Amino acid sequence: MSNLLEVAAKEILRKEILQLCFSAAPNGCSMDVLRAAFTHKAEDTAELERQADYLQQKGLVSISDVGNKTLNLSMKIVKITAAGIDLLEGNAEQVKGIGV
């Protein structure tokens, strides 16, 4: 039963990541923003990165590395794709692994 709860929690987290990226469109969210948004759920950075990667594999978000070598800055930006927007707006079939 706990496995079922873990799966459901991941599906909900994935949908919430999509919703946050939708709110931040077209700029997207850095992993720092996602971490700050989900501190109440005690999600660690590794888990958020795993779930963002999962969404990227499904074609619902894109992840890009941006930075400035001169300032020694680097961050990952997660942006929702057209397929992700269609899913949230109900214009696409439900995708397995994403919470309802």
C-alpha positions as CSV (number, residue, x, y, z in Angstrom):
1,M,0.0,0.0,0.0
2,S,2.8,2.4,0.8
3,N,4.2,1.9,-2.8
4,L,0.8,3.0,-4.2
5,L,1.0,6.2,-2.0
6,E,4.6,6.9,-3.2
7,V,3.5,6.5,-6.8
8,A,0.5,8.8,-6.3
9,A,2.7,11.4,-4.5
10,K,5.2,11.4,-7.5
11,E,2.3,11.8,-10.0
12,I,1.0,14.8,-8.0
13,L,4.4,16.3,-7.8
14,R,4.9,16.0,-11.6
15,K,1.6,17.8,-12.2
16,E,2.5,20.5,-9.7
17,I,5.8,21.0,-11.5
18,L,4.0,21.4,-14.8
19,Q,1.6,23.9,-13.2
20,L,4.4,26.0,-11.8
21,C,6.2,26.0,-15.2
22,F,2.9,27.0,-16.8
23,S,2.6,29.9,-14.4
24,A,6.2,31.0,-15.2
25,A,5.9,30.7,-19.0
26,P,7.5,31.6,-21.3
27,N,10.6,32.0,-19.1
28,G,10.4,28.8,-17.1
29,C,11.6,28.0,-13.6
30,S,15.1,27.4,-12.3
31,M,15.7,24.3,-10.1
32,D,16.1,26.8,-7.2
33,V,12.6,28.1,-7.8
34,L,11.2,24.6,-7.9
35,R,13.1,23.7,-4.7
36,A,11.7,26.8,-2.9
37,A,8.2,26.1,-4.1
38,F,8.2,22.5,-2.8
39,T,10.0,22.9,0.5
40,H,6.7,22.3,2.2
41,K,6.7,18.8,0.7
42,A,10.3,18.3,1.9
43,E,11.3,17.3,-1.7
44,D,15.1,17.3,-2.1
45,T,16.9,18.6,-5.2
46,A,17.7,15.1,-6.5
47,E,14.0,14.1,-6.4
48,L,12.9,17.3,-8.2
49,E,15.5,16.8,-10.8
50,R,14.4,13.2,-11.3
51,Q,10.8,14.3,-11.8
52,A,11.7,17.2,-14.1
53,D,13.8,14.7,-16.2
54,Y,10.8,12.3,-16.3
55,L,8.6,15.2,-17.6
56,Q,11.2,16.0,-20.2
57,Q,11.3,12.4,-21.4
58,K,7.5,12.6,-21.8
59,G,8.0,15.7,-23.9
60,L,6.0,17.9,-21.4
61,V,9.0,20.2,-20.4
62,S,12.3,21.1,-21.7
63,I,15.4,21.5,-19.5
64,S,18.3,23.8,-20.5
65,D,21.5,24.7,-18.8
66,V,22.1,28.5,-18.8
67,G,24.9,30.4,-17.3
68,N,27.5,33.0,-17.5
69,K,31.1,31.7,-17.6
70,T,32.5,35.1,-16.7
71,L,30.5,35.3,-13.5
72,N,30.8,31.5,-12.9
73,L,27.0,31.1,-12.9
74,S,25.1,28.0,-14.0
75,M,21.5,26.9,-13.6
76,K,19.0,24.5,-15.1
77,I,15.8,26.1,-16.4
78,V,12.7,24.0,-16.8
79,K,10.1,25.2,-19.3
80,I,6.8,23.8,-20.2
81,T,6.3,22.7,-23.8
82,A,3.3,23.0,-26.0
83,A,2.5,19.4,-25.2
84,G,2.6,20.2,-21.5
85,I,0.3,23.2,-21.9
86,D,-2.1,21.1,-24.0
87,L,-2.2,18.5,-21.2
88,L,-2.9,21.0,-18.5
89,E,-5.6,22.7,-20.6
90,G,-7.3,19.4,-21.3
91,N,-6.5,19.5,-25.0
92,A,-4.6,16.3,-25.0
93,E,-5.1,12.7,-23.8
94,Q,-4.1,12.0,-20.2
95,V,-0.5,11.0,-19.9
96,K,0.4,8.0,-17.7
97,G,2.5,9.0,-14.7
98,I,1.0,12.5,-14.4
99,G,-1.5,13.2,-11.6
100,V,-5.0,14.2,-12.5
